[in-house]
Amino acid sequence: MKRANWDEYFMNIAKVVASRSTCDRKFVGGVIVRDKTILSTGYNGSIRKLEHCSEVGHMMENNHCVATIHAEANAILQAAKNGVCIDNGTIYTTASPCWPCFKMIANAGLTRICYGEFYRDERIFKTAKKLKIELVKLNMNVILSPPKAGEESQKRDPSASLTPQDDVKVSSPRPPKAGPPLAEKRGSSSIPAKRLGE
């Protein structure tokens, strides 16, 4: 197996972080790095001490689950909670950030975003260029399936920076698990405070 480069290494870790996600509409992981050192991680999940979507269903508004805090936001919040400076760092995320998460990334002082699949919002490309934030699309298939001995590892495609590619497709959210209607599983105005674990 060919030795992973740093982008591959950290994106592979982001993929493992994504496996902790508790909102089954989308599994996303984020890893914040500076100087080849991991500073913080985050994944899609509910507010601390509240039930997860995987346990009680989704809180839907405008076709979005608003009970979930996104991976990028959780990674930034985790750093802030622990007093870790992430200025001038890189965030590796398995899906490109939504617009609110992108704004948070920019204001947190992160200067590089490496992402796997494109997700929803193309405004991030134009704004990243204005802010001189580097956007890098990494090939998840290559990263997560290392080449066999003797095969050449695919390098980062520089043309994937800053502009969405023609072959990038926005993936549809995963359908919720079968069961009672979501509105019956989690009310739209309140969530029970009983903790079911993290």
N, C-alpha and C positions, 0 to 999 in steps of 0.2 A: 504493500500500500504506500502510495506517495505521501510524503509528509504534507499536512495541510498548511496553507499560508495563513497569515493572521486573520484576514477577512473570513476565510473558510472556518477557521477555528472558533471565532466568536459567533458567527452565524449558526454554526452547529450547536453551540451552547444556547443560543436564543431559541432554537427549535426544541431543545429539551425543556427550557423554561416554559415554552408554549404548552407543553403537555400537562402543566399544572392548571391551565385555564379551566374555569368552571362555568363559563357561558358557552353552551354547545352551538350557538349560532356562528361563532368564529373563534378558533383557537389561535391566539397570537402571543408571542413572547418577545421581550425586549431586554437588551443588555447594554449598559452604559460603560464605556471603556475610555481610559486615557493612559497614554504611555504603556500600552500593552497590558494594562492592569484592569480587572473588572472592578467597577465602583458600585454598581447597583444593578438589580434585575427587577422585572415586573411582568405580570401576565394579566389577561382579562379575568376579572373577578368582581364579586359584589363588595359592598362596603364591609369593612371589618366588623365582626361580631353579628352580622346578619346572614341569613340563609343564602345559599348559592342558587343560581338559576338551575343548575343540574339537580337540585333538590326540590325546589318549589315552583319552577317555571320562570317565565320571563315577564318583565314589566315593559310592555310595548307602547311606544308613542311614535307615530309617523314611520312605522316599519323599522324602528330601532329599539333595541333593548336598553332602556335608560337606567336599569339597575346596575349595569356593568361599568366599571372603571377600566379604561383601556390600558393595555400593557405599557405603552410609552409613559402615560400619566403615572401609573403605579411605580415605574422605575424612578421617575423624577421625584415622586413623593417619598419613596423609600430612602432616597439619598438625602432629601431635606430632613426627614424624620431622624436620621442618624447623623446629621451634621457633616455630610460628605460633599465636598465641592466638586461639581461636575463641569465647571466652566472649561470651554475649549475641548470638550470630550467628543466622542463618537457614540452614536446609538445604533445598535444593530437590532432590527426588528423584522419579524418574519413577514409582515405586510406593511406597505407604505402607510405613513400616518394619515389619519383623517385630518380635516382642517383644524379643529380645536386642539388636537394633540400636536400638530405641526407648530401652531402658535406657541404652545407651551414649551416645545423643544427649542424654538428660536429664543424665547425670552429667558430660558434657563442657561443660555450661553453655549449650547452644543453647536459645533461647527461642521459636523459631518453626519449624514444619515445613510446607513447601508440597509437596504430593504430587500425582501424576497419577492413577493408578488405585489402587483399594483392593486391598491384598494381605493376605489371610489373617486377621490378628489384630485383633479389635475391642477388646481390653484397652487398647490405646493411647489410645482416646478418653476413657475414664473416668479413666485415670491422668494424661493430659495436663491434664485439667480440674483435678485436684487440685494439680498442679504449676504451674498457670498457664502451661503451654506452649501456644501458639496452633497449632492444626492447621487448615490451609487446603487444601481440595480444589480444584485448578485443572482447568479443562476442557482436556484435552490436544488435542482436535480443533480447538478454537478457537486454541489457542496455536500448533500446528504447521501450521495452514492459515490464514494471515492473511487477513482479509476483503479483498474487492476495493474499489477506490476508491469512496467514497460509502457503504459499508456500515458499520453501527455495530458496533464490537468488543464482544463479550460481556464484561461485567465479572465479577469474582469473585463467586460466590454466597455471601453471608454465612451462609446456612443450612447450608452444607457444613462449617462449622467445628465441631469437637469431637464430633459424633455421626455415625455411619455413615448414609448415605442409603439409602432403600428401593430406589433404582434402581441402587445400586452392586453390581456383580457381581464375585465373586472369579474372576480368570482362571485357567484351568488352565495348569500349567507346559507349556512346549513339549516335545514328545516328543524324545528324543535322535535324532541322525542315524542313518540306516540303517547297518548294519555288523555286526560280530561282537558277541555279547552283551557288555554292559558289564562284567560280572564278569571276562571274559576280557581286556578291554582295560586295565583298571586294577585291580590287586589291592586287597583291602580292608584289608590290613595295612601295605603299604608302597608307595611311589611311587619309581621310579628318579630319581636326582638329576641326570641329564643335562639340561642347559638347552637348550631349543629356541627361545628368543627370547621377547621380551615383546610 
